[in-house]
Amino acid sequence: MRRLLGAGDFDGEDVAQQAMIELVSTIDRYRGDCSLDSWTSTITAHAVYKHIRRRKTERRIFGALEGNDFAEAHSPSRTGHDALVRSVLSRVLVHLNAVDESKAWTFVLHDVCGYDLREIAQITGASVAAAQSRLVRGRREMHERIASDPELANLLESVEGEP
């Protein structure tokens, strides 16, 4: 795990605990096709990769609203940018709320939170095939809704054009 995360990673203990939880909760799936050591290494690696994907998503979501110093965070240009980002998020939420709940949750769990389809199937109590179908349909519907909203398109262009 340290090789994947790095020796000085501050989330190492949390990821180790998450890996232990996943090992215990999936032990009934161990079929003996490989050594127990190989199986535990695979489960641990999946936990680390999942953590890295979520960290990347969290940085992307929360990074837009963080300022490095107080003056920069409260400057008029920064405040305007924050308001613009909030406006974009609120417009996206309007569209997300209009999508069927099961498709919306699947879309958010996969594309925003970084869960894989198997995990989404477990969370939602659906089959992996149903989760895949909901993801494809939900993603398509969100893209169509966003593309047909000229106000949101203008807001997105403004956010992308800002430093």
DSSP file with accessible surface (Angstrom, degrees, kcal/mol):
  #  RESIDUE AA STRUCTURE BP1 BP2  ACC     N-H-->O    O-->H-N    N-H-->O    O-->H-N    TCO  KAPPA ALPHA  PHI   PSI    X-CA   Y-CA   Z-CA
    1    1 A M     >        0   0   72      0, 0.0     4,-2.4     0, 0.0     5,-0.4   0.000 360.0 360.0 360.0 -40.2    0.0    0.0    0.0
    2    2 A R  H  >  +     0   0  180      1,-0.2     4,-2.5     2,-0.2     7,-0.1   0.840 360.0  56.4 -63.1 -30.9    2.8    2.4    0.8
    3    3 A R  H  4 S+     0   0  246      1,-0.2    -1,-0.2     2,-0.2     4,-0.1   0.866 112.1  41.6 -67.9 -35.4    4.3    1.9   -2.7
    4    4 A L  H  4 S+     0   0   69     -3,-0.3    -2,-0.2     1,-0.1    -1,-0.2   0.888 127.8  29.1 -78.5 -40.9    1.0    2.9   -4.3
    5    5 A L  H  < S-     0   0   24     -4,-2.4    -3,-0.2     1,-0.1    -2,-0.2   0.790 112.5-109.6 -88.2 -33.1    0.2    5.9   -2.0
    6    6 A G    ><  -     0   0   34     -4,-2.5     3,-1.4    -5,-0.4    -3,-0.1   0.024  25.7 -94.9 105.2 143.4    3.7    7.0   -1.0
    7    7 A A  T 3  S+     0   0   78      1,-0.3    -1,-0.1    -4,-0.1    -4,-0.1   0.829 121.4  46.7 -64.1 -32.3    5.4    6.6    2.3
    8    8 A G  T 3  S+     0   0   80     -6,-0.1    -1,-0.3    -3,-0.1     2,-0.2   0.291  76.8 134.6 -96.1  12.5    4.5   10.1    3.5
    9    9 A D    X   -     0   0   31     -3,-1.4     3,-1.3     1,-0.2     4,-0.2  -0.430  49.3-148.1 -67.1 129.7    0.8   10.1    2.5
   10   10 A F  T 3  S+     0   0  159      1,-0.3     3,-0.3    -2,-0.2     4,-0.2   0.634  94.5  56.8 -75.0 -11.9   -1.3   11.5    5.3
   11   11 A D  T 3> S+     0   0   29      1,-0.2     4,-2.6     2,-0.1     5,-0.3   0.339  73.5 106.9 -98.0   7.0   -4.3    9.2    4.4
   12   12 A G  H <> S+     0   0   18     -3,-1.3     4,-2.4     1,-0.2     5,-0.2   0.887  79.0  47.1 -55.4 -44.7   -2.4    6.0    4.7
   13   13 A E  H  > S+     0   0  171     -3,-0.3     4,-2.3    -4,-0.2    -1,-0.2   0.899 112.5  50.1 -67.1 -39.3   -4.0    4.9    7.9
   14   14 A D  H  > S+     0   0   97     -4,-0.2     4,-2.4     2,-0.2    -2,-0.2   0.909 112.1  47.3 -64.3 -41.4   -7.5    5.7    6.6
   15   15 A V  H  X S+     0   0    4     -4,-2.6     4,-2.7     2,-0.2    -2,-0.2   0.901 110.2  52.9 -68.0 -38.5   -6.9    3.7    3.4
   16   16 A A  H  X S+     0   0   36     -4,-2.4     4,-2.3    -5,-0.3    -2,-0.2   0.922 110.6  47.7 -61.6 -42.3   -5.4    0.8    5.4
   17   17 A Q  H  X S+     0   0  122     -4,-2.3     4,-2.3     2,-0.2    -2,-0.2   0.926 111.7  49.6 -65.1 -42.2   -8.6    0.7    7.5
   18   18 A Q  H  X S+     0   0   79     -4,-2.4     4,-2.5     1,-0.2    -2,-0.2   0.899 109.6  52.2 -63.2 -39.6  -10.8    0.9    4.4
   19   19 A A  H  X S+     0   0    4     -4,-2.7     4,-2.6     2,-0.2    -1,-0.2   0.914 108.6  50.5 -63.1 -40.6   -8.8   -2.0    2.9
   20   20 A M  H  X S+     0   0  112     -4,-2.3     4,-2.6     2,-0.2     5,-0.2   0.914 109.6  50.8 -63.1 -41.6   -9.4   -4.1    6.0
   21   21 A I  H  X S+     0   0   88     -4,-2.3     4,-2.7     1,-0.2    -2,-0.2   0.933 112.1  46.9 -61.8 -44.0  -13.1   -3.4    5.9
   22   22 A E  H  X S+     0   0   20     -4,-2.5     4,-1.4     2,-0.2    -2,-0.2   0.887 111.0  52.1 -66.9 -37.2  -13.2   -4.4    2.3
   23   23 A L  H  X S+     0   0   24     -4,-2.6     4,-0.6     2,-0.2     3,-0.2   0.940 113.5  43.4 -62.3 -46.1  -11.2   -7.6    3.0
   24   24 A V  H >< S+     0   0  104     -4,-2.6     3,-0.7     1,-0.2     4,-0.3   0.918 114.8  49.0 -66.6 -41.8  -13.5   -8.6    5.8
   25   25 A S  H 3< S+     0   0   72     -4,-2.7    -1,-0.2     1,-0.2    -2,-0.2   0.714 118.8  38.5 -74.7 -17.2  -16.7   -7.8    3.8
   26   26 A T  H >< S+     0   0   13     -4,-1.4     3,-2.2    -3,-0.2     4,-0.3   0.330  79.6 106.4-113.6   9.0  -15.5   -9.7    0.7
   27   27 A I  G X< S+     0   0   93     -3,-0.7     3,-1.7    -4,-0.6    -1,-0.1   0.832  73.6  64.8 -59.4 -29.3  -13.8  -12.7    2.3
   28   28 A D  G 3  S+     0   0  128     -4,-0.3    -1,-0.3     1,-0.3    -2,-0.1   0.708  96.5  58.4 -68.5 -14.1  -16.8  -14.9    1.2
   29   29 A R  G <  S+     0   0  107     -3,-2.2     2,-0.5     2,-0.0    -1,-0.3   0.525  75.4 111.7 -90.8  -7.5  -15.8  -14.2   -2.4
   30   30 A Y    <   +     0   0   70     -3,-1.7     6,-0.0    -4,-0.3    -3,-0.0  -0.566  42.0 179.4 -70.0 119.6  -12.3  -15.6   -2.0
   31   31 A R        -     0   0  202     -2,-0.5    -1,-0.2     0, 0.0    -3,-0.0   0.469  43.4-114.4-102.3  -6.8  -12.4  -18.8   -4.1
   32   32 A G  S    S+     0   0   43      3,-0.1     4,-0.1     2,-0.1    -2,-0.1   0.654  75.0 131.3  83.3  12.5   -8.8  -20.0   -3.6
   33   33 A D  S    S+     0   0  122      2,-0.1     2,-0.3     3,-0.0    -1,-0.0   0.714  78.9  17.3 -69.5 -21.0   -7.9  -19.5   -7.3
   34   34 A C  S    S-     0   0   58      1,-0.1    -2,-0.1     2,-0.0     2,-0.0  -0.839 105.0 -69.6-138.0 176.4   -4.8  -17.7   -6.1
   35   35 A S     >  -     0   0   62     -2,-0.3     4,-2.3     1,-0.1     5,-0.2  -0.329  41.9-118.9 -68.7 155.1   -2.8  -17.4   -2.9
   36   36 A L  H  > S+     0   0   91      1,-0.2     4,-2.8     2,-0.2     5,-0.2   0.884 115.6  56.7 -60.9 -36.1   -4.5  -15.5    0.0
   37   37 A D  H  > S+     0   0  117      1,-0.2     4,-2.2     2,-0.2    -1,-0.2   0.920 107.6  46.7 -62.7 -44.1   -1.6  -13.0   -0.1
   38   38 A S  H  > S+     0   0   56      2,-0.2     4,-2.1     1,-0.2    -1,-0.2   0.910 112.6  50.3 -63.8 -42.3   -2.2  -12.2   -3.8
   39   39 A W  H  X S+     0   0   34     -4,-2.3     4,-2.4     2,-0.2    -2,-0.2   0.937 111.5  46.9 -63.3 -45.7   -5.9  -11.9   -3.2
   40   40 A T  H  X S+     0   0   38     -4,-2.8     4,-2.5     1,-0.2    -1,-0.2   0.885 110.7  53.4 -65.7 -35.5   -5.4   -9.5   -0.2
   41   41 A S  H  X S+     0   0   65     -4,-2.2     4,-2.5    -5,-0.2    -1,-0.2   0.901 109.5  48.9 -63.9 -39.1   -2.9   -7.5   -2.3
   42   42 A T  H  X S+     0   0   72     -4,-2.1     4,-2.3     2,-0.2    -2,-0.2   0.935 112.2  46.9 -65.9 -46.4   -5.5   -7.1   -5.1
   43   43 A I  H  X S+     0   0   26     -4,-2.4     4,-2.0     1,-0.2    -2,-0.2   0.923 113.7  49.1 -62.4 -42.2   -8.2   -6.0   -2.7
   44   44 A T  H  X S+     0   0   32     -4,-2.5     4,-2.3     2,-0.2    -2,-0.2   0.919 109.5  51.4 -64.4 -43.1   -5.8   -3.5   -1.0
   45   45 A A  H  X S+     0   0   22     -4,-2.5     4,-2.8     1,-0.2     5,-0.2   0.914 108.5  52.0 -61.1 -40.7   -4.7   -2.1   -4.4
   46   46 A H  H  X S+     0   0   92     -4,-2.3     4,-2.4     1,-0.2    -1,-0.2   0.906 108.8  50.8 -61.8 -40.1   -8.4   -1.6   -5.4
   47   47 A A  H  X S+     0   0    4     -4,-2.0     4,-2.1     2,-0.2    -1,-0.2   0.910 111.6  47.8 -64.0 -40.6   -9.0    0.3   -2.1
   48   48 A V  H  X S+     0   0    0     -4,-2.3     4,-2.6     2,-0.2    -2,-0.2   0.941 112.5  47.9 -66.1 -46.4   -5.9    2.5   -2.8
   49   49 A Y  H  X S+     0   0  115     -4,-2.8     4,-2.5     1,-0.2    -2,-0.2   0.898 110.8  51.8 -62.8 -39.2   -7.0    3.2   -6.4
   50   50 A K  H  X S+     0   0   11     -4,-2.4     4,-2.3    -5,-0.2    -1,-0.2   0.923 110.2  49.3 -61.8 -42.7  -10.5    4.0   -5.3
   51   51 A H  H  X S+     0   0   39     -4,-2.1     4,-2.7     2,-0.2    -2,-0.2   0.914 110.2  50.5 -63.0 -43.4   -9.1    6.5   -2.7
   52   52 A I  H  X S+     0   0   58     -4,-2.6     4,-2.4     2,-0.2    -2,-0.2   0.918 110.5  49.6 -63.3 -42.0   -6.9    8.1   -5.3
   53   53 A R  H  X S+     0   0   95     -4,-2.5     4,-2.2     1,-0.2    -1,-0.2   0.926 113.0  46.7 -62.4 -43.8   -9.9    8.6   -7.7
   54   54 A R  H  X S+     0   0   52     -4,-2.3     4,-2.9     2,-0.2    -2,-0.2   0.892 110.4  52.7 -65.9 -39.4  -12.0   10.1   -4.9
   55   55 A R  H  X S+     0   0   34     -4,-2.7     4,-2.6     2,-0.2    -1,-0.2   0.928 109.4  49.4 -61.7 -43.4   -9.1   12.4   -3.8
   56   56 A K  H  X S+     0   0  131     -4,-2.4     4,-2.0     1,-0.2    -2,-0.2   0.923 112.7  47.5 -62.3 -41.5   -8.8   13.6   -7.4
   57   57 A T  H  X S+     0   0   15     -4,-2.2     4,-2.6     2,-0.2     5,-0.2   0.923 111.0  51.1 -65.7 -43.5  -12.5   14.2   -7.6
   58   58 A E  H  X S+     0   0  106     -4,-2.9     4,-3.0     1,-0.2     5,-0.5   0.912 109.9  49.7 -61.9 -41.5  -12.5   16.0   -4.2
   59   59 A R  H  X S+     0   0  152     -4,-2.6     4,-1.9     1,-0.2    -1,-0.2   0.902 111.5  49.1 -63.7 -40.1   -9.7   18.3   -5.3
   60   60 A R  H  X S+     0   0  152     -4,-2.0     4,-0.6    -5,-0.2    -2,-0.2   0.912 117.8  40.0 -66.1 -41.1  -11.5   19.1   -8.6
   61   61 A I  H  < S+     0   0   73     -4,-2.6     3,-0.3    -5,-0.2     4,-0.3   0.957 127.3  29.9 -73.3 -51.1  -14.8   19.9   -6.7
   62   62 A F  H >X S+     0   0  116     -4,-3.0     3,-1.0    -5,-0.2     4,-0.5   0.716 104.7  74.7 -87.2 -18.8  -13.5   21.8   -3.7
   63   63 A G  H >< S+     0   0   34     -4,-1.9     3,-0.9    -5,-0.5    -1,-0.2   0.829  87.8  62.0 -64.3 -30.5  -10.4   23.3   -5.3
   64   64 A A  T 3< S+     0   0   33     -4,-0.6    -1,-0.3    -3,-0.3    -2,-0.1   0.781 108.2  43.1 -67.1 -23.9  -12.4   25.9   -7.2
   65   65 A L  T <4 S+     0   0   65     -3,-1.0     2,-0.3    -4,-0.3    -1,-0.2   0.447  95.1  95.0-102.0  -1.7  -13.6   27.4   -3.9
   66   66 A E    <<  -     0   0  129     -3,-0.9     2,-0.4    -4,-0.5    -3,-0.0  -0.712  52.9-163.6 -94.0 141.4  -10.4   27.3   -2.0
   67   67 A G        -     0   0   29     -2,-0.3     3,-0.1     1,-0.1     6,-0.0  -0.951  18.6-140.0-117.9 146.0   -8.0   30.3   -1.7
   68   68 A N  S    S+     0   0  152     -2,-0.4     2,-0.3     1,-0.1    -1,-0.1   0.835  85.4  21.3 -75.9 -33.9   -4.4   30.1   -0.6
   69   69 A D  S  > S-     0   0   86      1,-0.1     4,-2.6     0, 0.0     5,-0.2  -0.942  79.8-113.5-133.2 164.2   -4.5   33.3    1.5
   70   70 A F  H  > S+     0   0  157     -2,-0.3     4,-1.6     1,-0.2    -1,-0.1   0.907 113.6  50.2 -61.7 -44.3   -7.1   35.4    3.0
   71   71 A A  H  4 S+     0   0   73      1,-0.2     4,-0.3     2,-0.2    -1,-0.2   0.929 114.0  44.8 -63.0 -43.9   -6.6   38.5    0.8
   72   72 A E  H >4 S+     0   0   88      1,-0.2     3,-1.1     2,-0.2     6,-0.2   0.915 111.7  52.8 -66.1 -41.5   -6.8   36.4   -2.4
   73   73 A A  H 3< S+     0   0   24     -4,-2.6    -1,-0.2     1,-0.2    -2,-0.2   0.794 116.4  39.4 -65.8 -26.9   -9.8   34.4   -1.2
   74   74 A H  T 3< S+     0   0  113     -4,-1.6    -1,-0.2    -5,-0.2    -2,-0.2   0.232  85.4 121.5-109.4  12.7  -11.7   37.7   -0.4
   75   75 A S  S <> S-     0   0   31     -3,-1.1     4,-2.7    -4,-0.3     5,-0.2  -0.415  74.6-114.0 -70.9 154.1  -10.6   39.7   -3.4
   76   76 A P  H  > S+     0   0  115      0, 0.0     4,-2.3     0, 0.0     5,-0.2   0.895 116.5  50.4 -58.3 -37.8  -13.5   41.0   -5.7
   77   77 A S  H  > S+     0   0   94      1,-0.2     4,-2.0     2,-0.2     5,-0.1   0.901 112.3  47.0 -68.9 -37.4  -12.4   38.9   -8.6
   78   78 A R  H  > S+     0   0   39     -6,-0.2     4,-2.6     2,-0.2    -1,-0.2   0.909 111.3  51.0 -68.7 -41.6  -12.2   35.7   -6.4
   79   79 A T  H  X S+     0   0   74     -4,-2.7     4,-2.2     1,-0.2    -2,-0.2   0.907 110.3  50.1 -62.6 -40.4  -15.6   36.5   -4.9
   80   80 A G  H  X S+     0   0   39     -4,-2.3     4,-2.1    -5,-0.2    -1,-0.2   0.899 110.3  50.0 -63.4 -40.6  -17.1   36.9   -8.4
   81   81 A H  H  X S+     0   0   19     -4,-2.0     4,-2.7     2,-0.2    -2,-0.2   0.923 109.6  51.0 -64.1 -43.4  -15.5   33.6   -9.5
   82   82 A D  H  X S+     0   0   19     -4,-2.6     4,-2.5     1,-0.2    -2,-0.2   0.903 110.1  49.6 -60.8 -42.0  -17.0   31.8   -6.4
   83   83 A A  H  X S+     0   0   55     -4,-2.2     4,-2.3     2,-0.2    -1,-0.2   0.900 110.5  50.8 -63.9 -38.7  -20.4   33.2   -7.2
   84   84 A L  H  X S+     0   0   30     -4,-2.1     4,-2.4     2,-0.2    -2,-0.2   0.930 110.1  49.0 -64.5 -44.1  -20.1   32.0  -10.8
   85   85 A V  H  X S+     0   0   16     -4,-2.7     4,-2.7     1,-0.2    -2,-0.2   0.927 111.5  49.7 -62.3 -43.5  -19.1   28.5   -9.7
   86   86 A R  H  X S+     0   0  139     -4,-2.5     4,-2.6     1,-0.2    -1,-0.2   0.897 109.5  52.1 -61.8 -38.7  -22.1   28.4   -7.3
   87   87 A S  H  X S+     0   0   40     -4,-2.3     4,-2.1     2,-0.2    -1,-0.2   0.919 110.0  48.0 -64.3 -43.1  -24.4   29.6  -10.1
   88   88 A V  H  X S+     0   0   15     -4,-2.4     4,-2.5     2,-0.2     5,-0.2   0.944 112.3  49.4 -61.5 -47.2  -23.1   26.8  -12.3
   89   89 A L  H  X S+     0   0   87     -4,-2.7     4,-2.5     1,-0.2    -2,-0.2   0.906 110.1  50.3 -60.7 -41.0  -23.5   24.2   -9.6
   90   90 A S  H  X S+     0   0   62     -4,-2.6     4,-1.7     1,-0.2    -1,-0.2   0.902 111.0  49.1 -67.0 -36.3  -27.1   25.3   -8.8
   91   91 A R  H  X S+     0   0   61     -4,-2.1     4,-1.6     2,-0.2    -2,-0.2   0.908 111.2  49.6 -67.3 -40.7  -28.0   25.1  -12.5
   92   92 A V  H  X S+     0   0   38     -4,-2.5     4,-2.7     1,-0.2    -2,-0.2   0.915 108.4  53.9 -64.0 -40.4  -26.5   21.6  -12.8
   93   93 A L  H  X S+     0   0   93     -4,-2.5     4,-2.7     1,-0.2    -1,-0.2   0.868 102.8  57.3 -62.8 -35.3  -28.5   20.6   -9.7
   94   94 A V  H  X S+     0   0   86     -4,-1.7     4,-0.8     1,-0.2    -1,-0.2   0.941 111.9  41.9 -58.4 -46.0  -31.7   21.8  -11.3
   95   95 A H  H >X S+     0   0   19     -4,-1.6     4,-0.7     1,-0.2     3,-0.5   0.896 112.7  53.3 -69.1 -40.0  -31.1   19.4  -14.2
   96   96 A L  H >< S+     0   0   26     -4,-2.7     3,-0.9     1,-0.2    -2,-0.2   0.902 106.4  53.3 -62.5 -39.5  -29.9   16.6  -11.9
   97   97 A N  H 3< S+     0   0  132     -4,-2.7    -1,-0.2     1,-0.2    -2,-0.2   0.748 104.5  56.6 -67.5 -22.5  -33.2   16.9   -9.9
   98   98 A A  H << S+     0   0   53     -4,-0.8    -1,-0.2    -3,-0.5    -2,-0.2   0.650  91.5  88.8 -83.4 -14.6  -35.2   16.6  -13.1
   99   99 A V  S << S-     0   0    7     -3,-0.9     5,-0.1    -4,-0.7    39,-0.1  -0.539  99.1 -84.1 -82.7 149.2  -33.5   13.2  -13.9
  100  100 A D     >  -     0   0   87     -2,-0.2     4,-2.8     1,-0.1     3,-0.2  -0.233  42.8-121.7 -50.1 136.7  -35.0    9.9  -12.7
  101  101 A E  H  > S+     0   0  141      1,-0.2     4,-2.8     2,-0.2     5,-0.3   0.872 108.6  49.9 -56.8 -43.3  -33.7    9.4   -9.1
  102  102 A S  H  > S+     0   0   41      1,-0.2     4,-1.9     2,-0.2    -1,-0.2   0.907 114.7  44.6 -67.0 -37.4  -32.0    6.0   -9.8
  103  103 A K  H  > S+     0   0   47     -3,-0.2     4,-2.5     2,-0.2    -2,-0.2   0.903 113.5  50.8 -70.7 -40.0  -30.2    7.3  -12.9
  104  104 A A  H  X S+     0   0   11     -4,-2.8     4,-2.7     2,-0.2     5,-0.2   0.933 111.4  46.8 -63.8 -46.6  -29.2   10.5  -11.1
  105  105 A W  H  X S+     0   0  140     -4,-2.8     4,-3.0    -5,-0.2     5,-0.2   0.912 112.9  49.5 -62.6 -41.8  -27.8    8.7   -8.1
  106  106 A T  H  X S+     0   0    0     -4,-1.9     4,-2.3    -5,-0.3     5,-0.3   0.936 111.5  49.4 -62.8 -43.8  -25.9    6.2  -10.4
  107  107 A F  H  X>S+     0   0   30     -4,-2.5     4,-2.7     2,-0.2     5,-0.6   0.941 114.9  43.7 -58.9 -49.1  -24.5    9.1  -12.4
  108  108 A V  I  X>S+     0   0   31     -4,-2.7     5,-2.4     1,-0.2     4,-1.6   0.931 113.1  50.7 -65.6 -46.0  -23.3   11.0   -9.2
  109  109 A L  I  <5S+     0   0   18     -4,-3.0     6,-2.6    -5,-0.2    -1,-0.2   0.898 121.8  33.2 -60.2 -39.2  -21.9    7.9   -7.6
  110  110 A H  I  X5S+     0   0   58     -4,-2.3     4,-0.8    -5,-0.2    -2,-0.2   0.964 128.0  31.0 -81.9 -56.8  -19.9    7.0  -10.7
  111  111 A D  I  <5S+     0   0   46     -4,-2.7    -3,-0.2    -5,-0.3    -2,-0.1   0.764 132.5  27.6 -81.7 -24.9  -18.9   10.3  -12.3
  112  112 A V  I  <<S+     0   0   50     -4,-1.6    -3,-0.2    -5,-0.6    -4,-0.1   0.849 130.3  32.6-101.0 -47.6  -18.6   12.5   -9.2
  113  113 A C  T  4<S-     0   0   45     -5,-2.4    -3,-0.2     2,-0.1    -4,-0.2   0.631  98.3-126.0 -89.9 -16.8  -17.7   10.2   -6.3
  114  114 A G     <  +     0   0   10     -4,-0.8    -4,-0.2    -6,-0.3     2,-0.1   0.642  50.6 154.4  85.4  14.6  -15.6    7.6   -8.3
  115  115 A Y        -     0   0   63     -6,-2.6    -1,-0.2   -62,-0.1     2,-0.1  -0.470  39.7-126.5 -72.6 147.5  -17.5    4.4   -7.4
  116  116 A D     >  -     0   0   46     -2,-0.1     4,-2.4     1,-0.1     5,-0.2  -0.429  28.8-100.0 -88.1 170.8  -17.2    1.5   -9.8
  117  117 A L  H  > S+     0   0   33      1,-0.2     4,-2.6     2,-0.2     5,-0.2   0.863 120.8  54.7 -62.0 -36.8  -20.3   -0.2  -11.2
  118  118 A R  H  > S+     0   0   92      1,-0.2     4,-2.0     2,-0.2    -1,-0.2   0.935 110.9  45.8 -62.5 -43.7  -20.0   -3.2   -8.8
  119  119 A E  H  > S+     0   0   11      2,-0.2     4,-2.7     1,-0.2    -2,-0.2   0.909 111.8  51.5 -65.6 -40.6  -20.0   -0.9   -5.8
  120  120 A I  H  X S+     0   0    0     -4,-2.4     4,-2.9     1,-0.2     6,-0.3   0.908 107.3  53.6 -63.1 -40.1  -22.9    1.2   -7.2
  121  121 A A  H  X>S+     0   0    8     -4,-2.6     5,-1.4     1,-0.2     4,-1.3   0.921 111.1  46.1 -60.6 -41.9  -24.9   -2.1   -7.7
  122  122 A Q  H  <5S+     0   0  108     -4,-2.0    -2,-0.2     2,-0.2    -1,-0.2   0.923 114.0  48.0 -66.2 -42.9  -24.3   -2.9   -4.0
  123  123 A I  H  <5S+     0   0   93     -4,-2.7    -2,-0.2     1,-0.2    -1,-0.2   0.917 120.5  36.0 -64.2 -43.5  -25.2    0.6   -2.8
  124  124 A T  H  <5S-     0   0   50     -4,-2.9    -1,-0.2    -5,-0.2    -2,-0.2   0.544 105.2-122.3 -90.9  -9.0  -28.4    0.8   -4.8
  125  125 A G  T  <5S+     0   0   71     -4,-1.3     2,-0.2     1,-0.3    -3,-0.2   0.769  71.7 121.3  73.7  25.5  -29.4   -2.9   -4.5
  126  126 A A      < -     0   0   23     -5,-1.4    -1,-0.3    -6,-0.3    -2,-0.1  -0.661  68.6 -94.2-112.2 170.8  -29.4   -3.4   -8.3
  127  127 A S     >  -     0   0   69     -2,-0.2     4,-2.4     1,-0.1     5,-0.2  -0.398  36.0-111.8 -77.3 164.1  -27.6   -5.7  -10.6
  128  128 A V  H  > S+     0   0   73      1,-0.2     4,-2.7     2,-0.2     5,-0.2   0.908 120.2  53.9 -63.7 -38.8  -24.4   -4.5  -12.2
  129  129 A A  H  > S+     0   0   75      1,-0.2     4,-2.5     2,-0.2    -1,-0.2   0.912 109.0  48.0 -62.8 -40.4  -26.2   -4.6  -15.6
  130  130 A A  H  > S+     0   0   29      2,-0.2     4,-2.8     1,-0.2    -1,-0.2   0.912 111.1  50.8 -67.0 -39.8  -28.9   -2.3  -14.2
  131  131 A A  H  X S+     0   0    0     -4,-2.4     4,-2.5     2,-0.2    -2,-0.2   0.920 110.7  49.3 -62.8 -42.2  -26.3    0.0  -12.8
  132  132 A Q  H  X S+     0   0   83     -4,-2.7     4,-2.6     2,-0.2     5,-0.2   0.935 112.3  47.9 -62.0 -45.3  -24.5    0.2  -16.2
  133  133 A S  H  X S+     0   0   38     -4,-2.5     4,-2.6     1,-0.2     5,-0.3   0.927 112.4  48.4 -62.4 -44.0  -27.8    0.9  -17.9
  134  134 A R  H  X S+     0   0   73     -4,-2.8     4,-2.8     1,-0.2     5,-0.3   0.890 111.6  51.0 -64.1 -39.3  -28.8    3.6  -15.4
  135  135 A L  H  X S+     0   0    4     -4,-2.5     4,-2.9    -5,-0.2     5,-0.3   0.953 112.2  44.9 -63.0 -49.9  -25.3    5.2  -15.8
  136  136 A V  H  X S+     0   0   55     -4,-2.6     4,-2.4     1,-0.2    -2,-0.2   0.943 119.0  42.2 -61.3 -47.3  -25.4    5.3  -19.5
  137  137 A R  H  X S+     0   0  136     -4,-2.6     4,-2.5    -5,-0.2    -1,-0.2   0.902 116.4  47.9 -68.8 -41.0  -29.0    6.6  -19.6
  138  138 A G  H  X S+     0   0    0     -4,-2.8     4,-2.5    -5,-0.3    -2,-0.2   0.917 113.0  48.0 -65.8 -42.6  -28.4    9.1  -16.8
  139  139 A R  H  X S+     0   0   79     -4,-2.9     4,-2.6    -5,-0.3     5,-0.2   0.932 112.7  49.0 -63.3 -45.0  -25.2   10.4  -18.3
  140  140 A R  H  X S+     0   0  130     -4,-2.4     4,-2.5    -5,-0.3    -2,-0.2   0.934 112.1  48.5 -60.1 -45.1  -26.8   10.8  -21.7
  141  141 A E  H  X S+     0   0   42     -4,-2.5     4,-2.7     1,-0.2    -1,-0.2   0.912 111.6  49.2 -64.2 -41.4  -29.8   12.6  -20.2
  142  142 A M  H  X S+     0   0    3     -4,-2.5     4,-2.8     2,-0.2     5,-0.3   0.935 111.5  49.0 -63.8 -43.5  -27.6   15.0  -18.2
  143  143 A H  H  X S+     0   0  119     -4,-2.6     4,-2.5     1,-0.2    -2,-0.2   0.913 113.2  47.5 -62.3 -41.8  -25.5   15.8  -21.2
  144  144 A E  H  X S+     0   0  116     -4,-2.5     4,-1.7    -5,-0.2    -1,-0.2   0.913 113.1  48.3 -64.9 -43.4  -28.6   16.5  -23.3
  145  145 A R  H  < S+     0   0   76     -4,-2.7     4,-0.3     2,-0.2    -2,-0.2   0.919 114.2  45.4 -63.9 -44.2  -30.2   18.7  -20.5
  146  146 A I  H >< S+     0   0   43     -4,-2.8     3,-1.3     1,-0.2     7,-0.2   0.915 112.0  52.1 -66.7 -41.2  -27.0   20.7  -20.1
  147  147 A A  H 3< S+     0   0   85     -4,-2.5    -1,-0.2     1,-0.3    -2,-0.2   0.829 108.9  51.0 -64.6 -29.9  -26.5   21.1  -23.8
  148  148 A S  T 3< S+     0   0   92     -4,-1.7    -1,-0.3    -5,-0.2    -2,-0.2   0.413  91.6  85.9 -89.9   4.5  -30.1   22.4  -24.2
  149  149 A D    <>  -     0   0   12     -3,-1.3     4,-2.4    -4,-0.3     5,-0.2  -0.840  55.1-174.9-106.7  97.1  -29.7   25.0  -21.5
  150  150 A P  H  > S+     0   0   94      0, 0.0     4,-2.3     0, 0.0     5,-0.2   0.865  83.6  55.4 -63.8 -32.6  -28.2   28.2  -23.1
  151  151 A E  H  > S+     0   0  105      2,-0.2     4,-2.2     1,-0.2     5,-0.1   0.932 110.2  45.4 -64.7 -43.4  -27.8   29.9  -19.7
  152  152 A L  H  > S+     0   0    0      2,-0.2     4,-2.9     1,-0.2     5,-0.2   0.903 109.7  55.3 -66.5 -39.3  -25.8   27.1  -18.3
  153  153 A A  H  X S+     0   0   33     -4,-2.4     4,-2.2    -7,-0.2    -2,-0.2   0.926 109.3  47.5 -59.6 -42.2  -23.7   26.9  -21.4
  154  154 A N  H  X S+     0   0   98     -4,-2.3     4,-2.1     2,-0.2    -1,-0.2   0.906 112.1  49.6 -65.0 -41.4  -22.8   30.6  -21.0
  155  155 A L  H  X S+     0   0   25     -4,-2.2     4,-2.4     2,-0.2    -2,-0.2   0.917 110.2  50.6 -63.2 -42.6  -22.0   30.1  -17.3
  156  156 A L  H  X S+     0   0   52     -4,-2.9     4,-2.6     1,-0.2     5,-0.2   0.900 109.2  51.1 -63.3 -39.9  -19.8   27.1  -18.1
  157  157 A E  H  X S+     0   0  129     -4,-2.2     4,-1.8    -5,-0.2    -1,-0.2   0.908 110.4  50.1 -63.1 -39.2  -17.9   29.1  -20.8
  158  158 A S  H  X S+     0   0   57     -4,-2.1     4,-0.8     2,-0.2    -2,-0.2   0.911 112.2  46.4 -65.1 -42.8  -17.4   31.9  -18.2
  159  159 A V  H >< S+     0   0   37     -4,-2.4     3,-0.7     1,-0.2    -2,-0.2   0.920 113.3  48.6 -66.3 -42.9  -16.0   29.5  -15.6
  160  160 A E  H 3< S+     0   0  156     -4,-2.6    -1,-0.2     1,-0.2    -2,-0.2   0.838 109.6  53.5 -68.0 -29.2  -13.7   27.8  -18.1
  161  161 A G  H 3< S+     0   0   68     -4,-1.8    -1,-0.2    -5,-0.2    -2,-0.2   0.656  92.2  91.2 -80.4 -14.0  -12.4   31.1  -19.3
  162  162 A E    <<        0   0   76     -4,-0.8    -3,-0.0    -3,-0.7    -4,-0.0  -0.513 360.0 360.0 -82.5 150.9  -11.5   32.3  -15.8
  163  163 A P              0   0  160      0, 0.0    -1,-0.1     0, 0.0    -2,-0.1  -0.269 360.0 360.0 -71.1 360.0   -8.0   31.7  -14.4
